[in-house]
Amino acid sequence: MFFIMKKVGFPKIIPVFPLSNFIIFPKTTVPLNIFEPRYLDMVNDSMKSDKLIGMIQPKNSKNENNIPKLHDVGCLGKITSFRETEDSRYLIELKGKIRFQIINEINTDKQYRSVEVDYNDYSNDLSEEKEKLNFSDLELIFKDLKSLFEKRGFIINWKALEKQSLDETINALAMASPFSLEEKQILLEAKNLDIRKNKIAEILKTYIFDDYENTTLQ
């Protein structure tokens, strides 16, 4: 495992972008609109070096310095597209590479936060092998997800999703889902696609009855 990490050259200390209710998975790409000065600095520094940024969710609690605590697991992403707007925002695309676990936070003179990380628990993220799951096994899950998305006013291009690989589809739905911060974190920390699929099914059970209409998802 150590040899793989050393060979691909992922840094042990990375800048992190804490963003609530937002997760990325390896091999998925997401757009980001960067406008806060500290994160503009982070992107600038990243573009000058390895173009790598860690995405992680903050917790609802804060430390003794009134700074939001971070979840233990996030995902390292690489900037694959960069554009500066006329009003000095950065529009970037970030592609997930590998999940990481935080060892500790590093004190720096930067406005943004940096952490020391370990990748060993998620080395399988680097595998090119596709995990085998039957799409037919997931039809009920997707049906319930679609109903939940529609009830919450989310618009998803389902036909486009069906053209993707199964893992890309599951991860895209997990990222875009109207689940809570804690529920999305559970999906991010699931070690493989099969576990993630089962976790989605478990979470959906809690949404079967609408809080307001008390109706079953159809």
Kinemage of the C-alpha trace (Angstrom):
@kinemage 1
@onewidth
@group {chain A} dominant
@subgroup {mainchain}
@vectorlist {calphas} color= white
{ca met a 1} P 0.000 0.000 0.000
{ca phe a 2} L 2.755 2.411 0.953
{ca phe a 3} L 4.511 1.747 -2.352
{ca ile a 4} L 1.368 2.690 -4.292
{ca met a 5} L 0.951 5.935 -2.373
{ca lys a 6} L 4.610 6.841 -2.866
{ca lys a 7} L 4.490 6.046 -6.572
{ca val a 8} L 1.459 8.193 -7.386
{ca gly a 9} L 2.858 11.019 -5.288
{ca phe a 10} L -0.156 12.182 -3.286
{ca pro a 11} L 1.005 14.694 -0.684
{ca lys a 12} L 0.704 13.968 3.032
{ca ile a 13} L -0.235 17.592 3.772
{ca ile a 14} L -3.062 19.095 1.714
{ca pro a 15} L -5.206 22.254 1.734
{ca val a 16} L -8.854 21.553 2.470
{ca phe a 17} L -12.088 23.216 1.397
{ca pro a 18} L -14.741 22.581 4.089
{ca leu a 19} L -18.156 22.625 2.440
{ca ser a 20} L -21.349 21.497 4.159
{ca asn a 21} L -23.634 18.985 2.439
{ca phe a 22} L -21.143 18.575 -0.367
{ca ile a 23} L -19.100 15.479 -1.123
{ca ile a 24} L -17.148 14.191 -4.094
{ca phe a 25} L -16.105 10.652 -4.910
{ca pro a 26} L -13.059 9.365 -6.767
{ca lys a 27} L -13.469 9.383 -10.572
{ca thr a 28} L -16.314 11.930 -10.434
{ca thr a 29} L -16.038 15.570 -11.534
{ca val a 30} L -17.840 18.517 -9.962
{ca pro a 31} L -17.947 22.262 -10.777
{ca leu a 32} L -17.102 24.773 -8.056
{ca asn a 33} L -17.647 28.524 -7.894
{ca ile a 34} L -14.852 30.033 -5.769
{ca phe a 35} L -15.317 33.566 -4.443
{ca glu a 36} L -14.126 33.771 -0.818
{ca pro a 37} L -10.657 35.403 -0.618
{ca arg a 38} L -9.123 32.572 1.433
{ca tyr a 39} L -10.255 29.954 -1.070
{ca leu a 40} L -9.168 32.090 -4.005
{ca asp a 41} L -5.739 32.024 -2.351
{ca met a 42} L -6.016 28.267 -1.917
{ca val a 43} L -6.785 27.734 -5.608
{ca asn a 44} L -3.963 30.093 -6.603
{ca asp a 45} L -1.479 28.148 -4.481
{ca ser a 46} L -2.807 24.834 -5.764
{ca met a 47} L -2.535 25.898 -9.404
{ca lys a 48} L 1.113 26.800 -8.808
{ca ser a 49} L 1.908 23.348 -7.441
{ca asp a 50} L 0.043 20.044 -7.847
{ca lys a 51} L -3.537 21.313 -8.465
{ca leu a 52} L -4.748 19.143 -5.562
{ca ile a 53} L -7.389 20.203 -3.031
{ca gly a 54} L -9.105 18.192 -0.326
{ca met a 55} L -12.895 18.445 -0.110
{ca ile a 56} L -14.317 17.717 3.333
{ca gln a 57} L -17.482 18.385 5.282
{ca pro a 58} L -17.366 20.471 8.459
{ca lys a 59} L -19.177 19.189 11.523
{ca asn a 60} L -21.949 21.133 13.234
{ca ser a 61} L -19.721 21.543 16.298
{ca lys a 62} L -16.806 23.965 16.766
{ca asn a 63} L -13.462 23.804 18.539
{ca glu a 64} L -12.202 26.042 21.336
{ca asn a 65} L -11.271 28.728 18.761
{ca asn a 66} L -14.830 28.785 17.410
{ca ile a 67} L -13.695 27.116 14.178
{ca pro a 68} L -15.892 24.318 12.761
{ca lys a 69} L -14.504 20.857 13.414
{ca leu a 70} L -13.949 18.670 10.358
{ca his a 71} L -15.126 15.168 9.638
{ca asp a 72} L -12.368 12.576 9.606
{ca val a 73} L -12.804 11.490 5.966
{ca gly a 74} L -12.795 13.567 2.791
{ca cys a 75} L -11.775 13.207 -0.845
{ca leu a 76} L -8.728 14.579 -2.615
{ca gly a 77} L -9.551 16.275 -5.907
{ca lys a 78} L -7.491 17.618 -8.789
{ca ile a 79} L -8.334 20.838 -10.623
{ca thr a 80} L -8.946 19.823 -14.232
{ca ser a 81} L -10.486 23.065 -15.474
{ca phe a 82} L -9.887 26.667 -14.412
{ca arg a 83} L -11.462 29.955 -15.513
{ca glu a 84} L -11.437 33.412 -13.961
{ca thr a 85} L -14.565 35.538 -14.352
{ca glu a 86} L -14.731 39.283 -14.893
{ca asp a 87} L -15.776 39.765 -11.257
{ca ser a 88} L -12.683 37.873 -10.039
{ca arg a 89} L -14.344 34.567 -9.191
{ca tyr a 90} L -12.793 31.248 -10.129
{ca leu a 91} L -14.860 28.622 -11.902
{ca ile a 92} L -13.100 25.298 -11.559
{ca glu a 93} L -13.810 21.630 -12.110
{ca leu a 94} L -12.486 19.215 -9.542
{ca lys a 95} L -12.018 15.512 -10.262
{ca gly a 96} L -12.011 13.148 -7.295
{ca lys a 97} L -8.830 11.076 -6.974
{ca ile a 98} L -8.774 9.231 -3.641
{ca arg a 99} L -10.407 9.502 -0.239
{ca phe a 100} L -8.311 10.338 2.790
{ca gln a 101} L -8.469 10.252 6.568
{ca ile a 102} L -7.264 13.250 8.561
{ca ile a 103} L -4.426 12.581 10.983
{ca asn a 104} L -4.237 16.114 12.363
{ca glu a 105} L -4.590 19.759 11.358
{ca ile a 106} L -1.478 21.744 10.454
{ca asn a 107} L -0.867 25.314 11.601
{ca thr a 108} L 0.233 27.534 8.711
{ca asp a 109} L 0.337 31.231 7.895
{ca lys a 110} L -2.357 30.726 5.237
{ca gln a 111} L -5.971 31.862 5.600
{ca tyr a 112} L -7.229 28.456 4.501
{ca arg a 113} L -6.865 25.235 6.479
{ca ser a 114} L -4.364 22.439 5.840
{ca val a 115} L -4.289 18.911 7.233
{ca glu a 116} L -2.010 15.905 7.388
{ca val a 117} L -3.754 12.905 5.844
{ca asp a 118} L -3.485 9.153 5.324
{ca tyr a 119} L -4.772 7.390 2.180
{ca asn a 120} L -4.148 3.747 3.052
{ca asp a 121} L -7.723 2.802 4.002
{ca tyr a 122} L -8.942 3.930 0.578
{ca ser a 123} L -6.217 2.648 -1.749
{ca asn a 124} L -8.890 0.734 -3.700
{ca asp a 125} L -10.070 4.116 -5.020
{ca leu a 126} L -7.090 3.985 -7.369
{ca ser a 127} L -8.173 0.724 -8.980
{ca glu a 128} L -9.405 0.871 -12.557
{ca glu a 129} L -11.403 -2.311 -12.083
{ca lys a 130} L -15.182 -1.825 -12.191
{ca glu a 131} L -17.154 -3.142 -9.247
{ca lys a 132} L -19.788 -5.599 -10.393
{ca leu a 133} L -23.359 -4.796 -9.448
{ca asn a 134} L -26.485 -5.672 -11.391
{ca phe a 135} L -28.422 -2.600 -12.428
{ca ser a 136} L -31.637 -4.586 -11.939
{ca asp a 137} L -30.760 -4.935 -8.240
{ca leu a 138} L -30.830 -1.163 -7.927
{ca glu a 139} L -34.064 -0.359 -9.754
{ca leu a 140} L -36.098 -0.055 -6.554
{ca ile a 141} L -33.479 2.181 -4.960
{ca phe a 142} L -33.383 4.430 -8.013
{ca lys a 143} L -37.180 4.510 -8.098
{ca asp a 144} L -37.346 5.693 -4.490
{ca leu a 145} L -34.498 8.125 -5.043
{ca lys a 146} L -36.244 9.596 -8.070
{ca ser a 147} L -39.423 10.090 -6.061
{ca leu a 148} L -37.488 11.724 -3.233
{ca phe a 149} L -35.663 14.053 -5.627
{ca glu a 150} L -38.937 15.097 -7.241
{ca lys a 151} L -40.643 15.697 -3.886
{ca arg a 152} L -37.762 17.917 -2.778
{ca gly a 153} L -37.789 19.867 -6.049
{ca phe a 154} L -34.498 18.465 -7.374
{ca ile a 155} L -34.175 18.142 -11.149
{ca ile a 156} L -32.034 15.234 -12.362
{ca asn a 157} L -31.307 14.183 -15.939
{ca trp a 158} L -32.063 10.506 -15.349
{ca lys a 159} L -31.568 9.487 -18.982
{ca ala a 160} L -28.045 10.915 -18.910
{ca leu a 161} L -27.320 9.057 -15.672
{ca glu a 162} L -28.427 5.756 -17.178
{ca lys a 163} L -25.742 6.138 -19.856
{ca gln a 164} L -22.999 6.266 -17.236
{ca ser a 165} L -21.349 3.307 -15.578
{ca leu a 166} L -23.105 1.938 -12.520
{ca asp a 167} L -20.540 3.273 -10.056
{ca glu a 168} L -20.636 6.727 -11.665
{ca thr a 169} L -24.434 6.727 -11.410
{ca ile a 170} L -24.522 5.685 -7.753
{ca asn a 171} L -21.853 8.194 -6.783
{ca ala a 172} L -23.486 11.013 -8.743
{ca leu a 173} L -26.810 10.381 -7.008
{ca ala a 174} L -25.107 10.169 -3.615
{ca met a 175} L -23.424 13.523 -4.222
{ca ala a 176} L -26.561 15.264 -5.490
{ca ser a 177} L -29.010 13.695 -3.045
{ca pro a 178} L -31.089 15.809 -0.622
{ca phe a 179} L -29.681 13.765 2.270
{ca ser a 180} L -28.364 15.381 5.447
{ca leu a 181} L -24.718 16.228 6.102
{ca glu a 182} L -24.366 13.180 8.340
{ca glu a 183} L -26.020 10.868 5.808
{ca lys a 184} L -23.763 12.067 2.993
{ca gln a 185} L -20.757 11.507 5.217
{ca ile a 186} L -21.859 7.909 5.785
{ca leu a 187} L -21.986 7.394 2.013
{ca leu a 188} L -18.557 8.956 1.551
{ca glu a 189} L -16.985 6.697 4.176
{ca ala a 190} L -18.515 3.489 2.742
{ca lys a 191} L -15.496 1.435 1.685
{ca asn a 192} L -16.914 0.154 -1.623
{ca leu a 193} L -19.783 0.546 -4.058
{ca asp a 194} L -21.800 -2.381 -2.734
{ca ile a 195} L -21.717 -1.000 0.813
{ca arg a 196} L -22.620 2.454 -0.512
{ca lys a 197} L -25.599 0.991 -2.365
{ca asn a 198} L -26.831 -0.673 0.826
{ca lys a 199} L -26.327 2.525 2.834
{ca ile a 200} L -28.407 4.470 0.301
{ca ala a 201} L -31.181 1.896 0.711
{ca glu a 202} L -31.005 2.194 4.515
{ca ile a 203} L -31.141 5.991 4.399
{ca leu a 204} L -34.055 5.927 1.961
{ca lys a 205} L -36.099 3.884 4.435
{ca thr a 206} L -36.109 6.903 6.749
{ca tyr a 207} L -37.573 9.017 3.932
{ca ile a 208} L -40.338 6.611 2.943
{ca phe a 209} L -42.941 8.588 4.862
{ca asp a 210} L -43.063 12.248 3.969
{ca asp a 211} L -42.799 14.426 7.067
{ca tyr a 212} L -45.583 16.691 5.900
{ca glu a 213} L -47.920 14.656 3.752
{ca asn a 214} L -47.364 11.300 5.506
{ca thr a 215} L -47.535 9.569 2.145
{ca thr a 216} L -45.448 6.687 0.856
{ca leu a 217} L -42.978 7.284 -1.971
{ca gln a 218} L -44.329 5.782 -5.165
